Amino acid sequence: MDHLPVSFNVRDKRVLVAGDGTVAARRAEMVLRAGARVELFARRPGPDCESLLTHPRLRHIPRELALEDLEGAVFVFAAHEDEQADGRIEALARAAGVPVNVANSAARSDFIMPAILDRSPLVVAISSSGASPILARIIKARFETLIPSAFGRLAGFIGSLRDEVAARLKEPGARRRFWERTIEGPTADLLMAGDEAAAREEFRSELAAAGDDNSHLRRGEVFLVGAGPGDPDLLTFRALRLMQRADVVLYDRLIGDRILDLVRREAVRIDVGKLPRKHTLPQHEISQLLVELAKDGKRVLRLKGGDPFIFGRGGEEIEALASEGIPFQVVPGITAAAGCAAYAGIPLTHRDHAQACVFVTGHGKDGRVELDWKTLLQPRQTVAIYMGLSMLEALTEAFIERGADREMPVAVIDRGTRKDQKVVTGTLADIAEKVLDADLKGPAMIIIGTVVTLREKLAWYLPEPSGARGRLAQAAKTAPAVTPGEAE
Ligand SMILES: C[S@@+](CC[C@H](N)C(=O)[O-])C[C@H]1O[C@@H](n2cnc3c(N)ncnc32)[C@H](O)[C@@H]1O
């Protein structure tokens, strides 16, 4: 290890920054955030420095830094980005015995600045010991996605309650187990979900029940999580976090292996998948199972395709939980209409085409199409139909019978957002026949409206049925143009 990472308390201490440009401004900003008093030696502050000059803890000194300025300073940044000017500051700092950081030179610096992920009071610092600040920044960006901003809130919450827990639980092992449970349990979930009052209440009841022997029972809970239409990149941070915490996962047919692989490895998996006309587990039994597992103290992940509240029966499942007083939270997901449309290059609304978009289900009872035609046949509107593939012919005929234009563009997006996505485009008059030839496997979305024509220009996602990941449009410049009516 070339450098020792330490967390330096600079609150109300003097930190000097010498320089006029962006690097000086960034250094000053960083130490101001940590509560320091900054003296900025800048003869001609540039725009980035100028915007800091009104900060109450920043003093602008419009001259060169001198030796006597260094007295009592905790450290100094030589941030001119000019070898000679920064060399001068370095020499002064060495004469005064004040640690110095020289911009762009780890070798001449007493300390270096890591890339900082600030989730105060949680702070993650990533340093490459000066070897590659860009690599450190890229790694920081990865951590950004792993550590949601709510973790900062959680760290602050825990900090404020440490004494209370220490007073009640004397035994260090019991304290550790209590905190582990709290950080992994409903208290943290409520806090991360933004409900601090409920988190405090939950915390108090857990602490009241806790003893040094930790003999009290853990309470179960349910996470109703939308997993999006298939591409794992479309999961939300919260979905991923809860997937990593489940003891049991109940998932359905729309959840692909690539998403299931992200669920905590130790979690018990229960496939409650519903195939069309072959329900493996009736809805009321799924709800009942959720209740029983949670009552048994389990953290239950109910993983659903798309969004749980859009044709997902998520509402029914949490009604059962609510009536039993079982804690739950709901994580929205990208619904199939939005995901499929985006990956097919079809904006669902567009100023020149559609001012509205309606989501409907084409899954009628006994093969009959039962839709609210008055709502569906409005002009300048897109209709996104879920669960309509098996009824496509009946649906399109019904649209035409009720007065829709036979030439109205239609897209059928099969396995949207996935590596094997297929898109068939046509019109109300001919789409059913084209789909027959395309060997679609489902699930599929039907999109009706003139927005479909925009795909000719806007298609960007190239699925690769051979298994490699879809590439972006730039790569497609050499590929054959996408023409309506083709299955790709
Ligand atoms: C029971 S609904 C569930 C919808 C889900 N809750 C949502 O918000 O997307 C199932 C229907 O969603 C659509 N669907 C889900 N995932 C899809 C995908 N990857 N590609 C195309 N359609 C999809 C299909 O119409 C399928 O029949």
The ligand as an SDF file (V2000), in Angstrom:
LIG
                    3D

 27 29  0  0  0  0  0  0  0  0999 V2000
  -49.8190  -10.6420  -16.8670 C   0  0  0  0  0  0  0  0  0  0  0  0
  -49.2470   -9.3360  -17.8690 S   0  0  0  0  0  0  0  0  0  0  0  0
  -48.0820   -8.6570  -16.7920 C   0  0  0  0  0  0  0  0  0  0  0  0
  -47.6860   -7.2810  -17.1360 C   0  0  0  0  0  0  0  0  0  0  0  0
  -46.6280   -6.7330  -16.2330 C   0  0  0  0  0  0  0  0  0  0  0  0
  -47.1010   -6.5660  -14.9010 N   0  0  0  0  0  0  0  0  0  0  0  0
  -46.0630   -5.4060  -16.7640 C   0  0  0  0  0  0  0  0  0  0  0  0
  -46.2140   -4.3610  -16.1250 O   0  0  0  0  0  0  0  0  0  0  0  0
  -45.4390   -5.4500  -17.8270 O   0  0  0  0  0  0  0  0  0  0  0  0
  -48.2950  -10.1950  -19.0390 C   0  0  0  0  0  0  0  0  0  0  0  0
  -48.2290   -9.5100  -20.3740 C   0  0  0  0  0  0  0  0  0  0  0  0
  -47.2610   -8.4870  -20.3440 O   0  0  0  0  0  0  0  0  0  0  0  0
  -46.6910   -8.3630  -21.6250 C   0  0  0  0  0  0  0  0  0  0  0  0
  -45.2410   -8.5900  -21.4930 N   0  0  0  0  0  0  0  0  0  0  0  0
  -44.5400   -8.7960  -20.3840 C   0  0  0  0  0  0  0  0  0  0  0  0
  -43.2210   -8.8880  -20.6240 N   0  0  0  0  0  0  0  0  0  0  0  0
  -43.0850   -8.7240  -21.9520 C   0  0  0  0  0  0  0  0  0  0  0  0
  -41.9710   -8.7090  -22.8280 C   0  0  0  0  0  0  0  0  0  0  0  0
  -40.7250   -8.8680  -22.3740 N   0  0  0  0  0  0  0  0  0  0  0  0
  -42.1960   -8.5320  -24.1370 N   0  0  0  0  0  0  0  0  0  0  0  0
  -43.4420   -8.3380  -24.6040 C   0  0  0  0  0  0  0  0  0  0  0  0
  -44.5270   -8.3440  -23.8100 N   0  0  0  0  0  0  0  0  0  0  0  0
  -44.3620   -8.5320  -22.5100 C   0  0  0  0  0  0  0  0  0  0  0  0
  -47.3230   -9.4140  -22.5130 C   0  0  0  0  0  0  0  0  0  0  0  0
  -48.4000   -8.8170  -23.1700 O   0  0  0  0  0  0  0  0  0  0  0  0
  -47.7890  -10.4170  -21.4860 C   0  0  0  0  0  0  0  0  0  0  0  0
  -48.8460  -11.1970  -21.9850 O   0  0  0  0  0  0  0  0  0  0  0  0
  1  2  1  0
  2  3  1  0
  2 10  1  0
  3  4  1  0
  4  5  1  0
  5  6  1  0
  5  7  1  0
  7  8  2  0
  7  9  1  0
 10 11  1  0
 11 12  1  0
 11 26  1  0
 12 13  1  0
 13 14  1  0
 13 24  1  0
 14 15  1  0
 14 23  1  0
 15 16  2  0
 16 17  1  0
 17 18  1  0
 17 23  2  0
 18 19  1  0
 18 20  2  0
 20 21  1  0
 21 22  2  0
 22 23  1  0
 24 25  1  0
 24 26  1  0
 26 27  1  0
M  CHG  2   2   1   9  -1
M  END
$$$$
